[in-house]
Amino acid sequence: MHLDHLTFAVGPNGLDETTAELSERLGAPFLDGGIHPRFGTRNRILPLTHRQYLEVVEVLEHPAAEKAAFGQAVRARSEMGGGWLGWCIAVDDITPVERRIGRHAVPGNRRRPDGFHLEWVQIGTSAMKSDPQLPYVTQWLIDPAEHPSQMAPSTIELVALEIAGSPQRVEDWLGEGAIKTLEQIEVRWVAPNALPGITVAEFSTPQGLVRV
């Protein structure tokens, strides 16, 4: 298991202004990621170090957004004003995760503006929607060289997370391996009785430490 990316839902100002604000704070441009036709969303990508990335997502007026758990989660978070939606773990084989959770992964895909077609399977977005401290899980079905973190060189590093919730809740759901994916960064579990989910992410940038 590897901490793959963080997902940030747009606020009322939409994708352009949300990414422009984050880009100014972090000191690097976001790249157009494309549309998720199965989820009714689109994203922009900020590559990070350690094969990680930050994605900003926006829900579309598309029938898939009403049916897919991911589209529903993005819409709900955006209607609350936007902000951190969740964190995603990547695995080489999603089968053990399917067995633990008791359901099948669903396919995902998007076509980048350069025409490359990304494919993966993912699981756990329904659980994330109801309990945002829980990660969702992805198995990429692409050459590692095409991973979104490789879209551009990066000197921005994710160094810390503050998560409202309980590590025990995450372990009970996905196993101890989920917590181990966070060992390379500082994690502060805060406000276990508050609305669960990521509250702050800290990034090391050439301009200094940035809290989002």
N, C-alpha and C positions, 0 to 999 in steps of 0.2 A: 504494500500500500504506500502511496505517495501523495502528499498534499498537492493537488494539481492546479486548482485555481479558486479564486474568490469571485462571487457574483454580486453585483451591485445593481439594483433596480433604479431606473430613471425617476426623477421627480416630476412635478407638474410642468416644468419648462422643456421637457422632452430630451431626446438623445443628444442633439447638437449642443445645447447649453450645459447639460449635465457633464458630458465628456470634456467640453471646453473648460469648465470650472476645475474638474479633477486634473486635467492636463496642466493647467496653470500651477496648481498646487504641487504636483509631482514633478513638473519640469520635463515632461516628455509627451509626445503626441500619441493619441489613440489611433488604431488602425481599423479600417472597416472590416468586420468579420463576415458579414453577410446575413442572410435570413435563414431561420430554422423553420422549414415548411411544415414539419410535423408538430411543432409547438406553437406556431403563430407568433414568433418573436424574432427580433434581430439584435445583433450585438456589435460592439466595438471592443477591440482588444488592446491591452497594454502589456507587452511582454515584460517579465521580471526575470531575475536570475534564478538559478537552481531549477530550471525547467518548470517554472510556475508562471501564471499570468493573472491579470485582473480583467474581468469582462464586465462591461456595462450593458444591460439588456433593456429592451423596450418591447412592450406587447403591441401587436398589430391588430387592426380590425379585420380579423381573419377567423373563419369557423374553427380552425385548429386550436386557437387560443381559448375557446370556450370548452374544449374537450380535454386537452392535455393538462396534466397536473402542473407542469412547468409554466405553461402560459397562464394558468389560473393563479399561480403563486406570484408571478411577475406583476400581473394586473393588481392583485390585492396589495402588494407592497407599494406599488406606484400610487395607488389610490390613498395610501396612508402617508404619502409625501415623498416616497422613494427612500433609498438607503440600502444598507446591507441586506441581502437576501439569503445568502448561505455560502457554504464552503463545499468543495468537491474533492473527493479522493479518487485517484486513478489506480486501477489494478491491472495486472497482466491477464487475469482470468476471473471473470465475474461470476462464474458458476458457484463457488462457495458462498458468495454474498447472496445469490438467489436462494440457495438452500437455507441460509440463516434467516433471511427475511421472509421467506415463504411465498415468493412471487417471482415472475419472470421479468428480466430487464426488457426495456423497450428500445427500439432503434432510434437513433438521432442522426441528422445530417445537416450540412449547410454547404453552399457553394461560395467560395471566396470570390472577391471581385476579379482575381486573376484567373478564375475558371477552375481552380483545383477543388475537388469534391471531398470534403471531410466526412468521415463516417465513424460512428461509435455506437455503443449500447450503454444505457444508463438505468439506474434503479434508485429509488429512495426519494424522488421528488414529492410524492404524496405525503410521506412522513415529514419531509422538510417543510412542506406547506403548513402542516398542523403544528409542528414543533421545530422552529428554525434553528435550534442549537444542533440538530442532527445533520450530518453531512449527507449529500447524495454521492453516488459512486458511478464512475465511468470506466469503461474499457475502450480504449481507442483502437480503431481498426485501420490505422494508417501507418505509413512509414514514420518513425520517430522524428525524422528530419522535417516533417510537415506539421509537427505539433505547434499549436498557436504561440507557445513561448518562443518559437524560433522564427517568428515573422520579422523580427528586427533585433539587432544587438541591444542589450539593456544593462544599465548599471544600477537599476532600482531593485532593492531587495526587501522582501517581506520579512520583518524581524519580530513582530509581536502581534498578538490578537487578544482582545478582551471579549469574552463570550459570556453572556448572561445565561446561566444554566449550571449543569453539573456534569463533570466528566464521567461519573458513574452512570448517568442516564445514557450517555453516548456509548459507553462500554457494554451496557446491558443490551443495547439495540444492535450494535455492529461488532462488538468484541474489542478486546484490548488493542488490536492492531490499529484501530481508528485513532486512538490516543497517541500511539507511537508515531503516527505520521506528523504529529505536531511537535515532536521533540526538538527539531532543529530551530524552532522559534520559541520565543517566550509566550506562554499562554497564561492569561489571568482569568480565572473563572470567577465571575462577579454576580452579585444579585441573583442567587439561585431561585428566588421567589418572584422575580420580575418577569416581564415579557421576554421569552428566551430568544437567543440568537446572537450574532456578532454585533457588538456595540461600537468597537473601535478596531481599526487595523493600523499598524504603524509600519512605515516604510523608511528604509535608509536610502537617501537620494544624494546626488552630488551637492545639493543645496543644504543638506542636513536632514534631520529626522522630521517626518511629516505624519501627523495623525489625521486619519479620515474617519 
